[in-house]
Structures are given as structure tokens and as C-alpha cells.
Amino acid sequence: MKIGDFEATLMHARVGDTTVALWRVAELARHVDRAALLAADEAPEPPYWAHLWSGAVVLATAVPGSPA
Amino acid sequence: MTAARRGARVTFVDRVPAALAFVRASARANGLAAVDLVAADATAPALAARFDLVLAAELVYDRAAFPALARALAGYLAPGGRALLADAGRIDTRAFYAELDGAGLAWRAREEPVREEGLPLTVKLVEVAPRC
């Protein structure tokens, strides 16, 4: 499946006692600019929002069990 | 998405429309019919709303934005509301917490040890609320 300009893959993340389905950018490494990586110290990376950040996982686990 | 799965009415905010497209697809995958999506910077006054709970992960990454972020957070909290922030310490964020103090917000943090790409990482989970 494609979402916008990105090939997407569906994953299921375990969060506490529940499982959350997440569409993510497929094969993040493909979005690294290899030419820039070889030419520069700081190459463009995949978009920040495509990562499943550790902080997001910790936060999801801490979400209250019912609406605040 | 976890909050929405648990019954909360959630407004998702990101400045990148592509990110919101993934949110929309993920919401459908979780059986959530409709979600509110707002394309905006978290520090911009794009939302004329206040929230009982603000959730933000890894949002504290730009020192120049610390004052605006603290002010925005104070503005988004409804009376009695609170925020939960996850700060993985990608940069030195101590000045941000001073900004929260200056914005009239009280905060307390606890540390959660995790592993990221096989390496240990401490994520600070911070609860923020208007100072009484």
C-alpha cells in the first residue's frame, strides 16, 4: 500500500495490555540519501515522523486507561 | 492512537501533512472512524481549543523553540488539564523545564529505562499541570 509518496507497511505494536495497529513508512533505509551520505558528514535522513521513537512508546504505555 | 483506542476524542497535530496521512490510515486500521487532524506546528496558535490531556513525545528537541513550546503548552491546557511529555534527552533539555516554570506550569518527572537499537536509553516521562 502507498500512503502519499511513501510505500507503507502495517505493524502492530504492543502497548501495555493492548495492541495498536500502525501504518509506517516501509524500509526506512531506502529514504537515506546515499550520495549525500558519502559526500557529507550530515546526510539527509528519513523524515523524523517516520520513526517509531522510543519516547512515543513510553508515552503510549503511560496513557491513562480512560479519557481524562 | 492509544488514547483514541481507549475512547478519548483525540486531535492529532503535526506540521507535516504526510505524517497526518499515516495517522489517518492507522486510525482506520484501529477501527476508528473519524479523527481530528491538524497540520500545524505545536508552537503555533493554530488550535483555538483547550484540552484535558495533551500528549507529546520527543517534542523537546529545539532549544530556540523552548519558550514558545512552554507557552503553547500552557495555552492548550483546559482548567484542570494536564500534559504528559516523553523526553528522550536527544539534546540538553534542562532549559525547557525552566521555561515551564516561567509559564506557570508545575511538572514532575520519572525516568523510564528502555533500549534503543540495542543501547540503553532513559526516557523522561513528565507530567505537567498548571501551578495551583
N, CA and C atoms of all chains as a GROMACS GRO file, in nm:
protein
  600
    1MET      N    1   0.085  -0.119   0.000
    1MET     CA    2   0.000   0.000   0.000
    1MET      C    3   0.088   0.125   0.000
    2LYS      N    4   0.040   0.228  -0.066
    2LYS     CA    5   0.112   0.354  -0.068
    2LYS      C    6   0.028   0.460   0.003
    3ILE      N    7   0.093   0.537   0.089
    3ILE     CA    8   0.028   0.649   0.157
    3ILE      C    9   0.105   0.774   0.118
    4GLY      N   10   0.038   0.861   0.046
    4GLY     CA   11   0.109   0.976  -0.009
    4GLY      C   12   0.218   0.927  -0.103
    5ASP      N   13   0.339   0.975  -0.082
    5ASP     CA   14   0.451   0.936  -0.168
    5ASP      C   15   0.528   0.817  -0.113
    6PHE      N   16   0.478   0.756  -0.007
    6PHE     CA   17   0.557   0.656   0.063
    6PHE      C   18   0.495   0.517   0.055
    7GLU      N   19   0.577   0.418   0.027
    7GLU     CA   20   0.533   0.280   0.045
    7GLU      C   21   0.513   0.259   0.195
    8ALA      N   22   0.406   0.192   0.230
    8ALA     CA   23   0.373   0.178   0.372
    8ALA      C   24   0.358   0.032   0.411
    9THR      N   25   0.385   0.005   0.536
    9THR     CA   26   0.369  -0.129   0.588
    9THR      C   27   0.295  -0.121   0.721
   10LEU      N   28   0.210  -0.219   0.745
   10LEU     CA   29   0.130  -0.219   0.867
   10LEU      C   30   0.200  -0.302   0.974
   11MET      N   31   0.218  -0.243   1.091
   11MET     CA   32   0.276  -0.316   1.203
   11MET      C   33   0.180  -0.310   1.321
   12HIS      N   34   0.201  -0.398   1.416
   12HIS     CA   35   0.120  -0.398   1.536
   12HIS      C   36   0.213  -0.384   1.656
   13ALA      N   37   0.190  -0.279   1.732
   13ALA     CA   38   0.276  -0.251   1.848
   13ALA      C   39   0.201  -0.288   1.975
   14ARG      N   40   0.269  -0.361   2.060
   14ARG     CA   41   0.211  -0.397   2.188
   14ARG      C   42   0.229  -0.281   2.284
   15VAL      N   43   0.120  -0.231   2.338
   15VAL     CA   44   0.127  -0.120   2.434
   15VAL      C   45   0.050  -0.162   2.559
   16GLY      N   46   0.124  -0.198   2.661
   16GLY     CA   47   0.059  -0.244   2.784
   16GLY      C   48  -0.026  -0.366   2.755
   17ASP      N   49  -0.156  -0.352   2.783
   17ASP     CA   50  -0.245  -0.467   2.766
   17ASP      C   51  -0.319  -0.463   2.633
   18THR      N   52  -0.277  -0.378   2.543
   18THR     CA   53  -0.348  -0.367   2.415
   18THR      C   54  -0.248  -0.368   2.298
   19THR      N   55  -0.302  -0.386   2.180
   19THR     CA   56  -0.219  -0.382   2.059
   19THR      C   57  -0.270  -0.271   1.969
   20VAL      N   58  -0.180  -0.191   1.918
   20VAL     CA   59  -0.218  -0.078   1.833
   20VAL      C   60  -0.162  -0.102   1.694
   21ALA      N   61  -0.248  -0.086   1.594
   21ALA     CA   62  -0.204  -0.100   1.455
   21ALA      C   63  -0.146   0.033   1.407
   22LEU      N   64  -0.032   0.027   1.342
   22LEU     CA   65   0.034   0.149   1.294
   22LEU      C   66   0.082   0.128   1.151
   23TRP      N   67   0.039   0.214   1.063
   23TRP     CA   68   0.099   0.219   0.930
   23TRP      C   69   0.228   0.298   0.940
   24ARG      N   70   0.334   0.241   0.885
   24ARG     CA   71   0.466   0.307   0.890
   24ARG      C   72   0.527   0.311   0.751
   25VAL      N   73   0.621   0.399   0.733
   25VAL     CA   74   0.696   0.403   0.608
   25VAL      C   75   0.776   0.273   0.596
   26ALA      N   76   0.764   0.208   0.482
   26ALA     CA   77   0.834   0.081   0.461
   26ALA      C   78   0.981   0.106   0.430
   27GLU      N   79   1.065   0.020   0.483
   27GLU     CA   80   1.208   0.023   0.452
   27GLU      C   81   1.266   0.164   0.463
   28LEU      N   82   1.274   0.208   0.586
   28LEU     CA   83   1.323   0.344   0.611
   28LEU      C   84   1.459   0.372   0.548
   29ALA      N   85   1.544   0.269   0.545
   29ALA     CA   86   1.680   0.290   0.493
   29ALA      C   87   1.679   0.338   0.348
   30ARG      N   88   1.570   0.303   0.276
   30ARG     CA   89   1.562   0.346   0.136
   30ARG      C   90   1.553   0.497   0.124
   31HIS      N   91   1.514   0.563   0.232
   31HIS     CA   92   1.495   0.707   0.227
   31HIS      C   93   1.619   0.785   0.271
   32VAL      N   94   1.726   0.713   0.297
   32VAL     CA   95   1.852   0.780   0.323
   32VAL      C   96   1.914   0.818   0.188
   33ASP      N   97   1.959   0.942   0.179
   33ASP     CA   98   2.023   0.990   0.056
   33ASP      C   99   2.167   0.937   0.055
   34ARG      N  100   2.189   0.828  -0.018
   34ARG     CA  101   2.320   0.761  -0.012
   34ARG      C  102   2.431   0.851  -0.067
   35ALA      N  103   2.401   0.924  -0.174
   35ALA     CA  104   2.503   1.013  -0.231
   35ALA      C  105   2.544   1.120  -0.130
   36ALA      N  106   2.443   1.176  -0.064
   36ALA     CA  107   2.473   1.278   0.037
   36ALA      C  108   2.547   1.216   0.155
   37LEU      N  109   2.510   1.092   0.187
   37LEU     CA  110   2.576   1.024   0.298
   37LEU      C  111   2.725   1.008   0.272
   38LEU      N  112   2.760   0.977   0.148
   38LEU     CA  113   2.900   0.959   0.114
   38LEU      C  114   2.973   1.093   0.100
   39ALA      N  115   2.899   1.196   0.068
   39ALA     CA  116   2.962   1.325   0.038
   39ALA      C  117   2.969   1.418   0.158
   40ALA      N  118   2.888   1.394   0.258
   40ALA     CA  119   2.879   1.492   0.366
   40ALA      C  120   2.880   1.424   0.502
   41ASP      N  121   2.914   1.501   0.602
   41ASP     CA  122   2.913   1.448   0.738
   41ASP      C  123   2.770   1.429   0.788
   42GLU      N  124   2.682   1.518   0.747
   42GLU     CA  125   2.544   1.509   0.793
   42GLU      C  126   2.453   1.490   0.673
   43ALA      N  127   2.421   1.366   0.647
   43ALA     CA  128   2.336   1.336   0.531
   43ALA      C  129   2.190   1.351   0.569
   44PRO      N  130   2.106   1.384   0.470
   44PRO     CA  131   1.961   1.386   0.496
   44PRO      C  132   1.914   1.249   0.544
   45GLU      N  133   1.828   1.250   0.640
   45GLU     CA  134   1.777   1.125   0.698
   45GLU      C  135   1.632   1.105   0.656
   46PRO      N  136   1.578   0.986   0.683
   46PRO     CA  137   1.435   0.968   0.660
   46PRO      C  138   1.357   1.071   0.742
   47PRO      N  139   1.234   1.102   0.701
   47PRO     CA  140   1.158   1.203   0.775
   47PRO      C  141   1.144   1.165   0.922
   48TYR      N  142   1.154   1.267   1.007
   48TYR     CA  143   1.151   1.243   1.153
   48TYR      C  144   1.027   1.168   1.195
   49TRP      N  145   0.915   1.197   1.126
   49TRP     CA  146   0.788   1.140   1.171
   49TRP      C  147   0.776   0.992   1.132
   50ALA      N  148   0.867   0.942   1.052
   50ALA     CA  149   0.859   0.803   1.008
   50ALA      C  150   0.917   0.707   1.112
   51HIS      N  151   0.987   0.761   1.208
   51HIS     CA  152   1.047   0.676   1.311
   51HIS      C  153   0.945   0.645   1.420
   52LEU      N  154   0.954   0.526   1.474
   52LEU     CA  155   0.878   0.496   1.595
   52LEU      C  156   0.972   0.526   1.712
   53TRP      N  157   0.964   0.648   1.761
   53TRP     CA  158   1.057   0.695   1.863
   53TRP      C  159   1.033   0.625   1.995
   54SER      N  160   1.140   0.600   2.067
   54SER     CA  161   1.129   0.534   2.197
   54SER      C  162   1.039   0.614   2.292
   55GLY      N  163   1.050   0.745   2.284
   55GLY     CA  164   0.966   0.829   2.369
   55GLY      C  165   0.819   0.808   2.343
   56ALA      N  166   0.783   0.784   2.218
   56ALA     CA  167   0.642   0.762   2.183
   56ALA      C  168   0.593   0.631   2.244
   57VAL      N  169   0.678   0.532   2.244
   57VAL     CA  170   0.638   0.402   2.302
   57VAL      C  171   0.618   0.415   2.452
   58VAL      N  172   0.712   0.484   2.517
   58VAL     CA  173   0.699   0.505   2.662
   58VAL      C  174   0.572   0.585   2.692
   59LEU      N  175   0.548   0.688   2.613
   59LEU     CA  176   0.430   0.772   2.634
   59LEU      C  177   0.302   0.691   2.615
   60ALA      N  178   0.298   0.610   2.510
   60ALA     CA  179   0.178   0.530   2.483
   60ALA      C  180   0.147   0.438   2.600
   61THR      N  181   0.250   0.384   2.660
   61THR     CA  182   0.231   0.294   2.774
   61THR      C  183   0.175   0.369   2.894
   62ALA      N  184   0.202   0.499   2.902
   62ALA     CA  185   0.159   0.578   3.018
   62ALA      C  186   0.023   0.644   2.997
   63VAL      N  187  -0.035   0.630   2.878
   63VAL     CA  188  -0.165   0.693   2.852
   63VAL      C  189  -0.268   0.638   2.949
   64PRO      N  190  -0.346   0.727   3.009
   64PRO     CA  191  -0.447   0.680   3.104
   64PRO      C  192  -0.542   0.580   3.040
   65GLY      N  193  -0.598   0.495   3.122
   65GLY     CA  194  -0.685   0.389   3.073
   65GLY      C  195  -0.820   0.436   3.028
   66SER      N  196  -0.858   0.557   3.061
   66SER     CA  197  -0.986   0.610   3.018
   66SER      C  198  -0.966   0.758   2.988
   67PRO      N  199  -1.057   0.816   2.913
   67PRO     CA  200  -1.040   0.958   2.880
   67PRO      C  201  -1.023   1.041   3.005
   68ALA      N  202  -0.930   1.141   2.995
   68ALA     CA  203  -0.904   1.226   3.112
   68ALA      C  204  -1.025   1.313   3.141
   69MET      N  205  -0.268   0.747   1.939
   69MET     CA  206  -0.354   0.640   1.887
   69MET      C  207  -0.401   0.552   2.002
   70THR      N  208  -0.314   0.534   2.100
   70THR     CA  209  -0.353   0.455   2.216
   70THR      C  210  -0.468   0.523   2.290
   71ALA      N  211  -0.460   0.653   2.306
   71ALA     CA  212  -0.567   0.725   2.375
   71ALA      C  213  -0.699   0.712   2.298
   72ALA      N  214  -0.691   0.722   2.165
   72ALA     CA  215  -0.812   0.708   2.084
   72ALA      C  216  -0.870   0.568   2.097
   73ARG      N  217  -0.782   0.469   2.098
   73ARG     CA  218  -0.828   0.330   2.114
   73ARG      C  219  -0.899   0.312   2.248
   74ARG      N  220  -0.858   0.393   2.346
   74ARG     CA  221  -0.918   0.380   2.479
   74ARG      C  222  -1.038   0.472   2.499
   75GLY      N  223  -1.084   0.532   2.391
   75GLY     CA  224  -1.210   0.604   2.398
   75GLY      C  225  -1.201   0.754   2.403
   76ALA      N  226  -1.080   0.808   2.406
   76ALA     CA  227  -1.068   0.953   2.410
   76ALA      C  228  -1.096   1.012   2.272
   77ARG      N  229  -1.150   1.131   2.270
   77ARG     CA  230  -1.159   1.206   2.145
   77ARG      C  231  -1.024   1.279   2.130
   78VAL      N  232  -0.956   1.248   2.021
   78VAL     CA  233  -0.816   1.291   2.008
   78VAL      C  234  -0.801   1.384   1.886
   79THR      N  235  -0.728   1.490   1.906
   79THR     CA  236  -0.685   1.576   1.795
   79THR      C  237  -0.536   1.553   1.773
   80PHE      N  238  -0.503   1.504   1.655
   80PHE     CA  239  -0.363   1.477   1.621
   80PHE      C  240  -0.304   1.601   1.554
   81VAL      N  241  -0.187   1.640   1.599
   81VAL     CA  242  -0.123   1.761   1.544
   81VAL      C  243   0.017   1.727   1.497
   82ASP      N  244   0.048   1.761   1.375
   82ASP     CA  245   0.184   1.754   1.324
   82ASP      C  246   0.196   1.856   1.213
   83ARG      N  247   0.315   1.910   1.197
   83ARG     CA  248   0.328   2.014   1.095
   83ARG      C  249   0.344   1.955   0.955
   84VAL      N  250   0.362   1.823   0.945
   84VAL     CA  251   0.385   1.761   0.815
   84VAL      C  252   0.260   1.684   0.771
   85PRO      N  253   0.195   1.725   0.662
   85PRO     CA  254   0.073   1.657   0.618
   85PRO      C  255   0.094   1.507   0.592
   86ALA      N  256   0.211   1.468   0.544
   86ALA     CA  257   0.234   1.325   0.518
   86ALA      C  258   0.223   1.244   0.647
   87ALA      N  259   0.270   1.301   0.756
   87ALA     CA  260   0.260   1.231   0.885
   87ALA      C  261   0.113   1.211   0.922
   88LEU      N  262   0.032   1.311   0.894
   88LEU     CA  263  -0.110   1.300   0.927
   88LEU      C  264  -0.181   1.199   0.838
   89ALA      N  265  -0.132   1.183   0.716
   89ALA     CA  266  -0.190   1.080   0.628
   89ALA      C  267  -0.167   0.941   0.688
   90PHE      N  268  -0.051   0.921   0.747
   90PHE     CA  269  -0.024   0.794   0.813
   90PHE      C  270  -0.112   0.778   0.938
   91VAL      N  271  -0.135   0.887   1.007
   91VAL     CA  272  -0.223   0.883   1.124
   91VAL      C  273  -0.364   0.842   1.081
   92ARG      N  274  -0.411   0.902   0.971
   92ARG     CA  275  -0.546   0.871   0.923
   92ARG      C  276  -0.558   0.723   0.888
   93ALA      N  277  -0.458   0.671   0.818
   93ALA     CA  278  -0.461   0.530   0.781
   93ALA      C  279  -0.453   0.440   0.905
   94SER      N  280  -0.372   0.480   0.999
   94SER     CA  281  -0.358   0.400   1.122
   94SER      C  282  -0.487   0.402   1.202
   95ALA      N  283  -0.553   0.517   1.204
   95ALA     CA  284  -0.681   0.525   1.276
   95ALA      C  285  -0.781   0.426   1.216
   96ARG      N  286  -0.787   0.422   1.084
   96ARG     CA  287  -0.877   0.326   1.018
   96ARG      C  288  -0.839   0.183   1.054
   97ALA      N  289  -0.710   0.156   1.057
   97ALA     CA  290  -0.664   0.021   1.089
   97ALA      C  291  -0.699  -0.020   1.231
   98ASN      N  292  -0.723   0.080   1.315
   98ASN     CA  293  -0.762   0.052   1.453
   98ASN      C  294  -0.914   0.060   1.472
   99GLY      N  295  -0.985   0.072   1.361
   99GLY     CA  296  -1.131   0.075   1.370
   99GLY      C  297  -1.187   0.208   1.416
  100LEU      N  298  -1.108   0.312   1.407
  100LEU     CA  299  -1.154   0.445   1.448
  100LEU      C  300  -1.207   0.516   1.324
  101ALA      N  301  -1.333   0.549   1.325
  101ALA     CA  302  -1.397   0.601   1.205
  101ALA      C  303  -1.346   0.740   1.167
  102ALA      N  304  -1.342   0.828   1.261
  102ALA     CA  305  -1.306   0.967   1.230
  102ALA      C  306  -1.213   1.020   1.338
  103VAL      N  307  -1.110   1.087   1.294
  103VAL     CA  308  -1.020   1.151   1.391
  103VAL      C  309  -0.996   1.294   1.343
  104ASP      N  310  -0.965   1.378   1.436
  104ASP     CA  311  -0.936   1.518   1.403
  104ASP      C  312  -0.787   1.533   1.377
  105LEU      N  313  -0.754   1.586   1.261
  105LEU     CA  314  -0.614   1.605   1.221
  105LEU      C  315  -0.590   1.753   1.198
  106VAL      N  316  -0.483   1.803   1.251
  106VAL     CA  317  -0.448   1.944   1.232
  106VAL      C  318  -0.302   1.953   1.189
  107ALA      N  319  -0.281   2.012   1.072
  107ALA     CA  320  -0.145   2.033   1.024
  107ALA      C  321  -0.096   2.168   1.076
  108ALA      N  322  -0.012   2.163   1.178
  108ALA     CA  323   0.036   2.287   1.239
  108ALA      C  324   0.158   2.257   1.322
  109ASP      N  325   0.238   2.358   1.342
  109ASP     CA  326   0.348   2.347   1.436
  109ASP      C  327   0.290   2.355   1.577
  110ALA      N  328   0.344   2.275   1.666
  110ALA     CA  329   0.290   2.271   1.802
  110ALA      C  330   0.300   2.405   1.873
  111THR      N  331   0.392   2.488   1.829
  111THR     CA  332   0.409   2.617   1.895
  111THR      C  333   0.326   2.727   1.832
  112ALA      N  334   0.261   2.696   1.721
  112ALA     CA  335   0.181   2.798   1.653
  112ALA      C  336   0.040   2.798   1.711
  113PRO      N  337  -0.020   2.914   1.720
  113PRO     CA  338  -0.155   2.920   1.780
  113PRO      C  339  -0.263   2.880   1.679
  114ALA      N  340  -0.249   2.759   1.624
  114ALA     CA  341  -0.341   2.714   1.519
  114ALA      C  342  -0.466   2.650   1.578
  115LEU      N  343  -0.460   2.613   1.703
  115LEU     CA  344  -0.572   2.544   1.764
  115LEU      C  345  -0.643   2.638   1.861
  116ALA      N  346  -0.766   2.667   1.831
  116ALA     CA  347  -0.843   2.752   1.922
  116ALA      C  348  -0.918   2.661   2.018
  117ALA      N  349  -0.846   2.576   2.084
  117ALA     CA  350  -0.911   2.480   2.173
  117ALA      C  351  -0.821   2.454   2.292
  118ARG      N  352  -0.883   2.407   2.397
  118ARG     CA  353  -0.807   2.363   2.515
  118ARG      C  354  -0.839   2.217   2.539
  119PHE      N  355  -0.746   2.149   2.601
  119PHE     CA  356  -0.756   2.004   2.610
  119PHE      C  357  -0.739   1.956   2.755
  120ASP      N  358  -0.812   1.850   2.785
  120ASP     CA  359  -0.798   1.790   2.918
  120ASP      C  360  -0.664   1.719   2.932
  121LEU      N  361  -0.615   1.667   2.821
  121LEU     CA  362  -0.489   1.593   2.825
  121LEU      C  363  -0.412   1.621   2.696
  122VAL      N  364  -0.290   1.664   2.711
  122VAL     CA  365  -0.201   1.685   2.597
  122VAL      C  366  -0.091   1.580   2.603
  123LEU      N  367  -0.073   1.508   2.495
  123LEU     CA  368   0.030   1.404   2.488
  123LEU      C  369   0.133   1.447   2.384
  124ALA      N  370   0.260   1.442   2.420
  124ALA     CA  371   0.364   1.484   2.325
  124ALA      C  372   0.489   1.402   2.348
  125ALA      N  373   0.535   1.338   2.243
  125ALA     CA  374   0.655   1.255   2.253
  125ALA      C  375   0.767   1.317   2.171
  126GLU      N  376   0.881   1.331   2.234
  126GLU     CA  377   1.003   1.375   2.164
  126GLU      C  378   0.982   1.510   2.094
  127LEU      N  379   0.909   1.596   2.160
  127LEU     CA  380   0.880   1.727   2.102
  127LEU      C  381   0.981   1.832   2.147
  128VAL      N  382   1.061   1.798   2.246
  128VAL     CA  383   1.154   1.895   2.304
  128VAL      C  384   1.292   1.870   2.242
  129TYR      N  385   1.312   1.925   2.124
  129TYR     CA  386   1.438   1.896   2.052
  129TYR      C  387   1.502   2.021   1.994
  130ASP      N  388   1.439   2.137   2.013
  130ASP     CA  389   1.489   2.260   1.952
  130ASP      C  390   1.496   2.369   2.059
  131ARG      N  391   1.617   2.402   2.099
  131ARG     CA  392   1.633   2.499   2.208
  131ARG      C  393   1.563   2.630   2.178
  132ALA      N  394   1.571   2.673   2.053
  132ALA     CA  395   1.511   2.802   2.018
  132ALA      C  396   1.360   2.802   2.037
  133ALA      N  397   1.300   2.683   2.035
  133ALA     CA  398   1.154   2.673   2.047
  133ALA      C  399   1.109   2.652   2.192
  134PHE      N  400   1.201   2.638   2.284
  134PHE     CA  401   1.161   2.607   2.423
  134PHE      C  402   1.061   2.708   2.479
  135PRO      N  403   1.088   2.840   2.468
  135PRO     CA  404   0.992   2.935   2.527
  135PRO      C  405   0.853   2.925   2.462
  136ALA      N  406   0.849   2.918   2.330
  136ALA     CA  407   0.720   2.912   2.261
  136ALA      C  408   0.648   2.781   2.292
  137LEU      N  409   0.724   2.675   2.305
  137LEU     CA  410   0.662   2.545   2.336
  137LEU      C  411   0.600   2.547   2.475
  138ALA      N  412   0.670   2.604   2.570
  138ALA     CA  413   0.616   2.612   2.707
  138ALA      C  414   0.490   2.699   2.710
  139ARG      N  415   0.495   2.812   2.639
  139ARG     CA  416   0.377   2.900   2.636
  139ARG      C  417   0.259   2.831   2.567
  140ALA      N  418   0.288   2.760   2.458
  140ALA     CA  419   0.181   2.690   2.386
  140ALA      C  420   0.117   2.584   2.474
  141LEU      N  421   0.201   2.512   2.545
  141LEU     CA  422   0.150   2.407   2.633
  141LEU      C  423   0.058   2.466   2.740
  142ALA      N  424   0.101   2.577   2.798
  142ALA     CA  425   0.017   2.642   2.899
  142ALA      C  426  -0.117   2.684   2.838
  143GLY      N  427  -0.114   2.728   2.713
  143GLY     CA  428  -0.236   2.773   2.648
  143GLY      C  429  -0.329   2.661   2.608
  144TYR      N  430  -0.274   2.543   2.584
  144TYR     CA  431  -0.357   2.432   2.538
  144TYR      C  432  -0.428   2.358   2.652
  145LEU      N  433  -0.383   2.379   2.775
  145LEU     CA  434  -0.441   2.302   2.885
  145LEU      C  435  -0.571   2.364   2.934
  146ALA      N  436  -0.675   2.282   2.936
  146ALA     CA  437  -0.802   2.326   2.992
  146ALA      C  438  -0.788   2.336   3.144
  147PRO      N  439  -0.878   2.408   3.209
  147PRO     CA  440  -0.874   2.410   3.356
  147PRO      C  441  -0.877   2.267   3.410
  148GLY      N  442  -0.784   2.237   3.496
  148GLY     CA  443  -0.775   2.101   3.550
  148GLY      C  444  -0.705   2.004   3.457
  149GLY      N  445  -0.661   2.054   3.342
  149GLY     CA  446  -0.596   1.966   3.245
  149GLY      C  447  -0.451   1.939   3.280
  150ARG      N  448  -0.394   1.845   3.208
  150ARG     CA  449  -0.253   1.813   3.231
  150ARG      C  450  -0.192   1.762   3.100
  151ALA      N  451  -0.063   1.757   3.101
  151ALA     CA  452   0.008   1.708   2.984
  151ALA      C  453   0.103   1.598   3.027
  152LEU      N  454   0.124   1.505   2.938
  152LEU     CA  455   0.228   1.403   2.956
  152LEU      C  456   0.325   1.417   2.841
  153LEU      N  457   0.450   1.440   2.875
  153LEU     CA  458   0.554   1.455   2.774
  153LEU      C  459   0.655   1.343   2.789
  154ALA      N  460   0.704   1.294   2.677
  154ALA     CA  461   0.814   1.198   2.679
  154ALA      C  462   0.937   1.265   2.619
  155ASP      N  463   1.041   1.273   2.698
  155ASP     CA  464   1.163   1.343   2.659
  155ASP      C  465   1.279   1.243   2.667
  156ALA      N  466   1.329   1.205   2.552
  156ALA     CA  467   1.436   1.105   2.550
  156ALA      C  468   1.575   1.170   2.557
  157GLY      N  469   1.579   1.300   2.584
  157GLY     CA  470   1.707   1.365   2.605
  157GLY      C  471   1.798   1.364   2.483
  158ARG      N  472   1.738   1.386   2.366
  158ARG     CA  473   1.821   1.390   2.244
  158ARG      C  474   1.916   1.510   2.249
  159ILE      N  475   1.874   1.615   2.318
  159ILE     CA  476   1.961   1.729   2.346
  159ILE      C  477   1.946   1.763   2.494
  160ASP      N  478   2.021   1.859   2.541
  160ASP     CA  479   2.009   1.906   2.679
  160ASP      C  480   1.879   1.986   2.690
  161THR      N  481   1.783   1.934   2.763
  161THR     CA  482   1.651   1.997   2.768
  161THR      C  483   1.624   2.068   2.900
  162ARG      N  484   1.727   2.085   2.983
  162ARG     CA  485   1.702   2.144   3.116
  162ARG      C  486   1.638   2.283   3.105
  163ALA      N  487   1.679   2.359   3.006
  163ALA     CA  488   1.623   2.495   2.992
  163ALA      C  489   1.474   2.492   2.962
  164PHE      N  490   1.427   2.385   2.900
  164PHE     CA  491   1.284   2.376   2.871
  164PHE      C  492   1.203   2.372   3.001
  165TYR      N  493   1.255   2.300   3.099
  165TYR     CA  494   1.180   2.287   3.225
  165TYR      C  495   1.180   2.419   3.302
  166ALA      N  496   1.283   2.498   3.285
  166ALA     CA  497   1.282   2.633   3.341
  166ALA      C  498   1.175   2.717   3.272
  167GLU      N  499   1.157   2.695   3.143
  167GLU     CA  500   1.052   2.768   3.069
  167GLU      C  501   0.914   2.727   3.118
  168LEU      N  502   0.896   2.598   3.150
  168LEU     CA  503   0.767   2.555   3.205
  168LEU      C  504   0.739   2.629   3.335
  169ASP      N  505   0.841   2.639   3.419
  169ASP     CA  506   0.825   2.714   3.544
  169ASP      C  507   0.779   2.856   3.514
  170GLY      N  508   0.844   2.919   3.418
  170GLY     CA  509   0.813   3.056   3.383
  170GLY      C  510   0.675   3.073   3.321
  171ALA      N  511   0.622   2.966   3.263
  171ALA     CA  512   0.489   2.971   3.201
  171ALA      C  513   0.378   2.936   3.301
  172GLY      N  514   0.415   2.923   3.428
  172GLY     CA  515   0.314   2.895   3.530
  172GLY      C  516   0.274   2.749   3.537
  173LEU      N  517   0.362   2.663   3.492
  173LEU     CA  518   0.331   2.520   3.492
  173LEU      C  519   0.418   2.446   3.594
  174ALA      N  520   0.354   2.355   3.663
  174ALA     CA  521   0.429   2.267   3.754
  174ALA      C  522   0.455   2.136   3.682
  175TRP      N  523   0.566   2.074   3.713
  175TRP     CA  524   0.597   1.948   3.645
  175TRP      C  525   0.669   1.853   3.738
  176ARG      N  526   0.654   1.728   3.710
  176ARG     CA  527   0.731   1.626   3.781
  176ARG      C  528   0.765   1.516   3.681
  177ALA      N  529   0.881   1.459   3.699
  177ALA     CA  530   0.931   1.362   3.600
  177ALA      C  531   0.968   1.232   3.667
  178ARG      N  532   0.952   1.127   3.590
  178ARG     CA  533   1.008   0.998   3.632
  178ARG      C  534   1.083   0.941   3.513
  179GLU      N  535   1.182   0.862   3.541
  179GLU     CA  536   1.267   0.812   3.434
  179GLU      C  537   1.233   0.668   3.401
  180GLU      N  538   1.225   0.641   3.272
  180GLU     CA  539   1.194   0.505   3.224
  180GLU      C  540   1.313   0.454   3.143
  181PRO      N  541   1.380   0.354   3.192
  181PRO     CA  542   1.492   0.298   3.113
  181PRO      C  543   1.439   0.209   3.001
  182VAL      N  544   1.488   0.230   2.882
  182VAL     CA  545   1.449   0.148   2.767
  182VAL      C  546   1.576   0.112   2.690
  183ARG      N  547   1.560   0.034   2.587
  183ARG     CA  548   1.671   0.007   2.496
  183ARG      C  549   1.633   0.054   2.357
  184GLU      N  550   1.725   0.119   2.290
  184GLU     CA  551   1.701   0.170   2.156
  184GLU      C  552   1.816   0.124   2.068
  185GLU      N  553   1.782   0.048   1.967
  185GLU     CA  554   1.884  -0.011   1.879
  185GLU      C  555   1.992  -0.081   1.960
  186GLY      N  556   1.948  -0.151   2.064
  186GLY     CA  557   2.038  -0.231   2.144
  186GLY      C  558   2.113  -0.154   2.251
  187LEU      N  559   2.094  -0.025   2.257
  187LEU     CA  560   2.167   0.056   2.354
  187LEU      C  561   2.072   0.110   2.460
  188PRO      N  562   2.123   0.125   2.583
  188PRO     CA  563   2.036   0.178   2.689
  188PRO      C  564   2.002   0.326   2.665
  189LEU      N  565   1.879   0.361   2.697
  189LEU     CA  566   1.833   0.499   2.681
  189LEU      C  567   1.736   0.527   2.795
  190THR      N  568   1.745   0.645   2.851
  190THR     CA  569   1.650   0.684   2.955
  190THR      C  570   1.552   0.785   2.897
  191VAL      N  571   1.425   0.753   2.906
  191VAL     CA  572   1.321   0.844   2.862
  191VAL      C  573   1.258   0.905   2.987
  192LYS      N  574   1.254   1.038   2.986
  192LYS     CA  575   1.193   1.108   3.098
  192LYS      C  576   1.044   1.125   3.066
  193LEU      N  577   0.959   1.075   3.153
  193LEU     CA  578   0.815   1.091   3.138
  193LEU      C  579   0.772   1.202   3.233
  194VAL      N  580   0.721   1.310   3.176
  194VAL     CA  581   0.700   1.432   3.252
  194VAL      C  582   0.551   1.466   3.256
  195GLU      N  583   0.498   1.481   3.375
  195GLU     CA  584   0.360   1.524   3.392
  195GLU      C  585   0.358   1.673   3.420
  196VAL      N  586   0.279   1.745   3.344
  196VAL     CA  587   0.276   1.891   3.352
  196VAL      C  588   0.133   1.936   3.381
  197ALA      N  589   0.121   2.032   3.470
  197ALA     CA  590  -0.012   2.087   3.501
  197ALA      C  591   0.003   2.231   3.544
  198PRO      N  592  -0.105   2.310   3.528
  198PRO     CA  593  -0.097   2.448   3.576
  198PRO      C  594  -0.064   2.452   3.725
  199ARG      N  595   0.022   2.545   3.762
  199ARG     CA  596   0.059   2.558   3.902
  199ARG      C  597  -0.060   2.609   3.981
  200CYS      N  598  -0.089   2.546   4.093
  200CYS     CA  599  -0.202   2.589   4.176
  200CYS      C  600  -0.170   2.720   4.248
   0.00000   0.00000   0.00000
